[in-house]
Amino acid sequence: MLNHRPESVGVSHSRLHCSIVSPPPSGYKLSFTMLNRDLLIVRLKQPFVDWINEADPYPDRIPTSLANANEDCPVFLIHQFACEDLEGWLKHCYAEVFEEVLYQWYVDESLWPQDRNLKMFKAWCEVEVHGVITDLVDEPLLDSDWECSEFCVTVIPR
């Protein structure tokens, strides 16, 4: 999340790690591996942004805009074929997605809205799902665990 907020006092950019990688060397051939997952993109709507600004524990900070909040949307790999019944998938899984997106803004759960439900999720978030996911990198996927005191990485077998 590019929300330009400090990591302290219950505020988080994201638990996901972004690193700047140099371009592949000349002659590098891309790997084309189809993943058995769908891709869920979550874009925030104005009610979510209103909550971000209202819940901000630092009231003197410049408010976040809708455009700023959506500069780097949360993206999730989800169950394969979820795109065929997105409504059914959301009915069963929206709560975990909603909590993760809230967490990416504020780690302090006491700042989160208390009466969360699917109707609120749909009012606060727009979702887009894609069913063809291709991994172009011929390297193992890594699971970055930010709960560790130091950066921990788990290799996910391909």
C-alpha positions in Angstrom: 0.0 0.0 0.0 1.4 3.4 -0.9 -0.4 5.2 1.8 2.6 7.2 3.1 1.8 6.4 6.7 4.4 5.4 9.4 4.7 1.8 10.5 4.1 2.6 14.2 1.1 3.0 16.4 -1.1 0.5 14.5 -0.4 1.7 11.0 0.9 -0.5 8.2 1.8 -0.1 4.6 1.4 -3.8 3.9 2.7 -7.0 5.2 3.9 -7.8 1.7 7.5 -7.0 0.8 8.3 -5.2 -2.4 11.9 -5.2 -3.6 13.3 -3.4 -6.6 14.8 -6.0 -8.9 17.1 -5.2 -11.8 16.0 -6.3 -15.3 16.8 -9.8 -16.4 20.2 -10.2 -18.1 20.4 -10.0 -21.8 19.2 -13.3 -23.4 17.1 -14.3 -20.4 14.2 -16.5 -21.5 10.9 -16.1 -19.7 9.4 -19.1 -18.1 5.6 -19.6 -18.8 4.1 -21.6 -15.9 0.3 -21.6 -15.6 -0.7 -21.4 -11.9 -3.7 -23.3 -10.6 -5.1 -20.2 -8.9 -7.4 -17.3 -9.8 -6.3 -13.7 -9.1 -8.5 -11.3 -7.1 -7.8 -7.6 -7.3 -9.4 -5.4 -4.6 -9.9 -1.7 -5.3 -11.1 0.5 -2.6 -14.3 2.6 -2.9 -14.9 6.0 -1.2 -16.5 4.6 2.0 -13.3 2.6 2.6 -11.2 5.8 2.1 -13.5 7.7 4.4 -12.9 5.1 7.1 -9.1 5.3 6.5 -9.2 9.0 7.2 -11.7 8.9 10.1 -9.9 6.1 11.9 -6.4 7.7 11.4 -4.8 7.9 14.9 -2.9 11.0 13.6 -5.7 13.5 12.9 -3.2 16.2 11.7 -2.1 14.1 8.8 -3.0 14.9 5.2 -6.1 12.8 4.3 -5.7 9.9 1.9 -7.5 10.3 -1.4 -9.3 7.6 -3.4 -6.7 7.8 -6.1 -3.8 7.5 -3.6 -5.5 4.5 -1.8 -5.7 2.6 -5.1 -2.2 3.3 -6.4 -1.2 -0.2 -5.3 -4.3 -2.4 -5.0 -4.2 -5.5 -2.9 -4.0 -8.6 -5.0 -4.7 -12.2 -3.9 -4.1 -15.6 -5.4 -7.4 -17.4 -4.7 -9.0 -20.8 -5.4 -8.9 -22.0 -9.0 -12.2 -21.6 -10.7 -13.5 -19.0 -8.1 -14.1 -16.7 -11.1 -16.8 -19.1 -12.3 -18.8 -18.4 -9.1 -17.4 -15.2 -7.6 -20.5 -14.5 -5.6 -20.4 -17.9 -4.0 -16.7 -17.6 -3.3 -17.1 -14.2 -1.8 -20.0 -15.4 0.4 -17.6 -17.9 2.0 -14.3 -16.0 1.9 -15.0 -12.2 2.0 -14.3 -11.9 5.7 -10.7 -13.0 5.5 -10.1 -10.8 2.4 -11.8 -7.8 4.1 -9.7 -8.3 7.3 -6.4 -8.5 5.3 -7.2 -5.3 3.4 -8.1 -3.5 6.7 -4.9 -4.9 8.2 -2.9 -3.4 5.3 -4.1 0.0 6.4 -4.2 -0.3 10.2 -2.8 -3.2 12.2 -4.7 -2.1 15.3 -7.9 -4.1 15.0 -9.7 -1.8 17.5 -9.7 0.8 14.7 -11.6 -1.5 12.3 -15.3 -1.3 11.7 -17.0 -3.7 14.1 -20.1 -4.9 12.2 -18.4 -6.1 9.0 -20.5 -8.2 6.6 -20.6 -9.0 2.9 -22.8 -6.0 2.1 -20.3 -3.7 3.7 -17.4 -5.4 1.9 -19.2 -4.8 -1.4 -20.0 -1.2 -0.5 -16.4 -0.5 0.5 -14.5 -2.6 -2.1 -14.7 -3.4 -5.8 -13.3 -6.8 -6.8 -12.0 -8.1 -10.1 -11.1 -11.7 -10.7 -9.0 -13.3 -13.4 -8.8 -17.0 -14.1 -5.6 -17.3 -16.2 -2.5 -16.7 -14.1 0.9 -17.2 -15.7 4.2 -17.1 -13.7 6.9 -15.7 -16.0 9.7 -16.0 -13.4 11.7 -19.3 -13.4 12.4 -19.0 -9.6 10.6 -20.5 -6.6 7.8 -18.5 -5.1 8.6 -17.2 -1.6 6.3 -16.7 1.4 7.5 -13.7 3.3 6.5 -13.9 7.0 6.5 -10.4 8.5 5.3 -11.8 11.9 8.9 -12.9 12.6 11.3 -10.6 14.4 13.5 -10.9 11.4 12.6 -11.4 7.8 11.7 -15.0 7.3 11.2 -16.7 3.9 9.6 -20.0 3.0 10.2 -21.5 -0.4 6.9 -22.7 -1.9 7.5 -25.7 -4.2 6.4 -25.2 -7.8 
